[in-house]
Amino acid sequence: MILQFNRNEWFGNIKNDILGGLVTSIALIPEVIGFAIIAGVNPMTALFASFITLTVTSITGGRPAMVSAAAGSMALVMVTLIKTHGLEYMIAATILTGIIQLILGYLGIHQLMKFISKPVMLGFVNALAILIFLAQVQQLDNKNLATYGMVGGTIALMYLLPRITKAIPPALIVIIAMTIISLNPVFGLQTVGDLGDMSGALPFLGLPSVPFTFETLRIIFPTALALSMVGLIESLLTLPLINDMTDSTGDNQREVKAQGLANIVTGFFGGPAGCAMIGQAVINVKSGGRKRLSTLTAGLSLLLMIVALKGIMIQIPTAALIGIMITVAFETFDWQSVKTIRKNSLAETSIMLVTIAIVVYTHNLAIGIFAGVLLSMIVFFAKASTLEFSAQGDTIEISGQLFFASAASFIAYFETNDLQQVTTLDLSRVHLWDESGVDALHTVIDLYEKNKQPLTIIGVTTTNEKLVERIAALR
């Protein structure tokens, strides 16, 4: 991986990047702690791992301003491994995850992104927006009126403050104001310090305490492979969203390699694997972050808070952060996709809705995206296998793709229609793809010969002719 220093990528937006990074670091805290508790990882370890991931991807990543940290999607994958074999095996799986991702980066796995259709992409974005929203609502169960009031006030301020000033990110103003309010014990507000035990020591550089045997590899490989796929899917699908928001272009392959390197380094520091976090990435961009300095600031600020400013960090009210994340969920959801449902085909709408439903139901991005891509492929093959026949006097003009999926319908047309007056087939609009298509054409020719009817074939393209000749030579 060759790194090239680009001054504009780092210092082209200094003030906004620093402010955006500060907001992002604070917004990361409850999410990372929550996911750490789900996975059974010490919150301090997860926060420190997020600092490492942010720092490494800031320097080596292919998408400036995209936030990567210890994500919930990754935490869900590693839960079983931690419960059955312990944290040390999770650490080993994290290192292996990074190695797999690094290898996949050099093998060019990012090129598979072209097979993810727009409906699947919209389904991914909208599903994550829904998951972000639901995660915040679930935290509001059995809370007092002051909490609900702070959440409502935060949401209102997030939309009102930009109308007053855009010099400072509204989220930063809200966090400072709400933290001051929460210091009054009369309100009884939950704070970051109430989310989990924040007394753990910071991890240190070292190797996981596991046997270096094939048995260990057998145990951690399935989890590492799943983490690799989930992490790359979320990162590579978040990347184009940030591209659109910043009107710039990221480097997919470089980002894949950076995710791998970050997880390797994180693993050696005893942390859980991470990936891009769409909600925090949106917060960063909405708060003015555009360059690498924004995510580096987020990482360094996170480190500063867990090392030197823990006392202040644990006083931040979760209600304010919940309100901010609710606005992020609304900002992340692609409302235009809802408006254009009537204009889109039933197939495209179905693909998007199926992707949303599966991701939201399973909380598993890989399964949802795979289902969406599979459904897209089925729809594509259904459309591609449809041939059009147009009769013009004694000539039939055929349009479409002739291959294994359309061969049967091609033959059936000539078997079920009275074609005694047809003497010419125009194939100028047909593309032969495989041996099945060539066999179908020969079957129709044989059918005419059997009935002793004359048949002339015209419009055979050079490509089709070469395929016929190549297949004939193999027989």
N, C-alpha and C positions, 0 to 999 in steps of 0.2 A: 504494500500500500504506500504510494508516493504522496506525500503531503506537500502542497504548495501554498505558501502564505500569500493571501490576497488581502491587502490592507482594507479594501472596501467591505469585504465580507466580515471584517471584525469591527472596524471603526467608522462605518458609514452612517451610523444612527445611534451615537453613543448615549445621549440622554434618555431617549425612549427605550433603548435596549436595557439600560440599567434599571429603569423604573419597571419595565415589563418583567424583567428577571426577578425583581424583588416580589412582585405580586405573585408570579408563578411559583416561587419557592414556598410562599405561605400557603398557596392553594394546594400544593402537593402534600403538605403535612398530614391533614386528616385522611386523605385518600390512601397514602402509603401506609399509615398506621392501621387503618381499617383492613387493608389487604394483608398486612403482616399478621394481624390477629387471626384472619381467616386461614392463612397458611400455617400458623403456628410458629411464626418467626418473631424474634424480639424486635419491637418497633424501632429501637435505636439502630439495630443492624440493618433494617430495611431502609431507614432514612439515610444512613451512611452509604449503603449500596446505591441509593438514588443519586447521591452526590457524585459517586464514581461514574455511574452511567451517564449522567448529564455532562460531566467534565470530558469524558472520553468521546462521546458523540459530538460534543461542541467542537472539538479539535479535529476529529477525523470524519465526521458525518457528511452525508451528501445533501442534507436539507437544513440550511441555517434556520433557526427559530423553531424547529420541531423539537418538542420536549419528549425525552425518553427517561423512564425511571422504573421503579419496581411496580409493575402494573397489576391490576386485579385479574385480568385475563390469564396472566402467567401464574398468579397465586393459586387459582383454581386448579390448574394443571398439576401443580406440585404437592397439593394437599395430601393425596394418598401416599406418595413416596415418603413424605415426612412422617406421617402417622405410622407407617409400617416399618421404616428402616431408620428414621431419625434425621436430624439436621445435617450431619456430616455427608450423608448420601445426597441430600439436596444440593450441598455445595459442590460435590463432584459432578452432579447432573448439570449444574449451572456452567461449570467449566467446559463440559462436553458439549453443552448447547452452543456456547460461543465458538468452539472448534468446528462444529457442524455448520454453523452459519457462515463462518469465515470461508470454509471450503465451498459452500454453496454460492457465496459471493463471487469467488474466482471462477466457478463453473457457469455463472451467468443466470442464476435462477430468477433474477429480476425480470428477465425477458418473458417469463410466464405471465406477467401482469397484463400483457396484451390480450390474454384469453378471458380476462374478467370484464364482462360487459358493463355498460353504464347502468342498467337496472340493478345489477348486483352491487355496484359501487354505491348507488343511492340507497340500496337496502342496508348496506354496511353502515353508512353514515347515519341514517335515520334510526337504525337499531341501537347504535351506540348512544345516540342522543336520548333515546327512550330509556336505556339502561342507566345512564347518568341521572336522569330525572327520577326514576324509580328508586335508585340508591339513596337519593337525598330525601325523598318522601318517607322511606322506611325509617330514617333516623329521627323523624318527627313524631313517632308514636309515643303517646303518654308523656308529652312535654308540657310545660306550663305556658300560660298566656304570654309571658315575657318572651319566650323563645319564638312563638308564632309571630309576635309583634316584630321582633328583630329580623326574622326571615322576610316578612312582608316589607319592612322598612328598607332592608338591604336591596331587595328586588326593585323597589321603587327608585331608590337612589342610583342604582346601576343604570337606569334609563334616564333619570333626570340630570345627573351630574354632567354628562357629556354636553348637555345643552348650555350649561353654565361655563364650564372650562374643559378644555382638552389637553391642558398643559400637564396634568397629572392623571394617571389612570384612575378611573372611578373606583375600581376595586381596592386600590391602595388607600384611598381616602376612607372608604367604607370600613376596611379592616382596622385602621387606626382609631376611627371614631367609635366603632362598636366595641373594640377592646377596652377603651376608656370607660364606656358605659358598663361593661360587664364586670369591672372592678368593684362595683357596688354590690355587695352580697345580697341586698334585698331582692334583686331580680332572680337569683337562684339559677343562673345560666350555666349550661354545660360548657366546659372549655376543652382545649386540646389535651390538657393534662389529665382529663377524666377518661380519655379514650383507651388508655392502656398504660402499662408500667413503663415509665420513661427513665428508669434508673439504671438500665443496662449499660455496660461499658462498650466503648467503640471496638469494633473488630480490628484485627491486625493481620498483616501479610503472612500467609502460610499455606500449607497443603492440607487438603481434607484428610481427616483421620479415618481412612477406609483402606481395606486391603487392595493393593493394586493387582487384581486378578481378573480373569475372564468372568468369574461369577459376579464380581462388582459391576463389570461392564454390562452383563446381562440384566442386572437389576436396574441400572440407571439409564440404559440406552433408550427404552421406550418413552420414558418421561422426557429425556433430553431431546429426542426427535419431535415429540409433541410440542415442547416448549419452543423449539426452533421454528416449527411451522406456524404456530400461533403468533409468536413474536414477529416473524417476517411478514405474515399476512397483515397484522395490525399496523406495522410500521410502513409497509409499502402501500397500504390503502389510506393511511393518514397523510402520507407525503403529497399526493396530488391535491388533497384538500387544502393543505398549506400553500401549495403552488398557486391554487386559484385565489386564496385569500390575500396573498402577497404579490400576485401578478408576476411571478418569477418561476424558474424551473430548477428542480433539484436533480441530483445524480442518484438514480436508484441503486446502481451497482455499488457505488461508494458507500451508500447508506447501509446496504446489507453487510458489507465488510465491517463497517463501524459498529453495527449492532453486535456482530460476533466478537470483535475485539473488546467491546465494553463488557460483555458477559464473561469473557475469560478473565479480565482484570477484576471484575466484581466477585467472581468465584474465588479467586486467590485471596480476597479480603473477607471471605466467609459470608457473602451476601447472596440474596436470591436473584434469579435472572430477571431482566427487565426488557422493556420494549417501548415503542412510542405510546404516548397517552394522549388521545385525541382531545379530551376535555381541557387538559392543562396546556396543550399546544394552541388551542383556540384562545384560551385566556391570555397566553403570551402574546399572540398576534393582536388580539383585541386591545391589549394594554400597550401596544406600540412596538413590541419586539419584532425585529426583522432580520437581524444578523446573528452571527455566532456568539457575539458578546452577550446577547440576551440569555441564552441557555447556560453559558458559562457563569454569568452573574447569578442565575437561579441556583446552580450547583454550589457555588462558593457561599452564597447567602444561606443555603440550607446547612452547609457545614458550620458556618458561623453560629447559626441558631442552636444547633445540637451540641456544639462545643462550649460556646461562651455565653449565649443568650437564651439558654434553656428556660430560665425563669420567666422571661418575657414570652417566649414561644408558647409555653403551656397555659398562658392567660388568654390566648386568642379564643374568642367564643366560637363554637362550632356552628351556631345559628347563622352567623355572618357568612361563614364559608359555605354553608348549605344554600343560602340565598344566592351567593355568587355562582355556585355550580348549577343552580336551577336556571339562571339566566344564560349560562353557557349551554345548557341542554337545549334551550329554545333557539339560541344562536346557531348551534351545530345542526339542528334538524333542517333539512332542505325543504322548506315550505313550497318552493316552486314545483317540487316533484308531486305535491298534492294537487296543486292548481292544474297541472298538465295531465292528470290521470285520464280525463275524458279525451284528450287529444292523442294519447299514446294507445298503442294496440293492446288488446287484452293480454297477449303473451308477455309484453314488457311489464305491464302492471302486475301480472301474476308473479313474475320472477322477482320483482322488487318486494312484494308483500310476503312471498314465501321466505325470502332471505331475512326479512325483518322478523317474521314470526319465529323462525328456527333459532336465530341468534338470541332473541329475547327469551325464548322458552328454555333453551339449553345453556345460555350464558357462555356458549362456546363459539368463538368466531370461526374457527376452522370448519366445524360442521356446517354452520350457516353459509359460509362462502362456498364450500364444496357443493352444497345442495343447489345454491344459486347458479354456479357455473355448470353443474350437471343439467339443470333445467334449461339453461341457455343453450347448451349443446343440443338437447333434444329438440328445442324449438328451431334451432338453426338447421338441423338435419331434416326436420319436417318441412321447412320451407325449401331447402335445397333439393329435396327429393320430389318436388312437385314440377312436373313437366307440362308445358303448354303446347297444344296441338291446334294448328290453324290451317283449315282446308282452303286452298285457292285453285279451283278447277280440278285438274288431275294431279295437283301437287299438294303435299302436306308439309307445312313448315313447322319444325319442332324447335322449341326454346327451352333451355334449362340445362341442368347438370345430369349427365347419364353416368351413374355409378351404382354400387351395390344396393343403395337404398331406393333408387328409382328404376332399377332394371325391371322389376316385376311389373310395375305400372306401364312401362314402355311396351313390353311384350303384350300385356293384357289389352292395351288399346287396339292393337292390330288383330288380336284374336277375337275380340268381341264386337268389332265394327265391320260393316260391309264395305270393303275397300276395293271392290272390283274395278272401279273407275280410277283408282289412284295408281299412277305409274311412276311417280317421282317423289323422293324424299329429300327435302332441303334441310341439311344439317349444319348450315352456316351459323346458326345460333345455339348449337349444342356443343358442350364440352365433355369429351370422354375422359374419365378419371382413372378407371381401373379395368381389370380383366372382366369383371362382371358386366360393365358397360359394353365392352367389346363383344362379349358373348351374347348379350341381349340384341345387339345389332345383327350379329350372325344368325340368331334365332329367327328374327324377322325376315332376313334374306332367304333363309331356308324355307320359311313359311310360304313365301311368294313362289319359290322354285317348286315346292311340293304341289302348289295349286296351278303351276304352269302359267303364272302371270308375269308379265314383264315388269321390271323394277329398275329404275335409274336413281342412283344416289348422287346428289350434287352438294356443293358447299362444304366438302370435307376440308377442315383447316389443316395446316401443316403439322400442328401439334397432335391433332387427332390421328392423322395419317401415320406419324412416327410411332404413336402408341400401338396402333393396330399392327404395324410391321414388327415392332419389338416383341409383342405378345405372340405373333405368328412364328417368329424365329425361335421362341422358347418351347414351342410344341413339337 
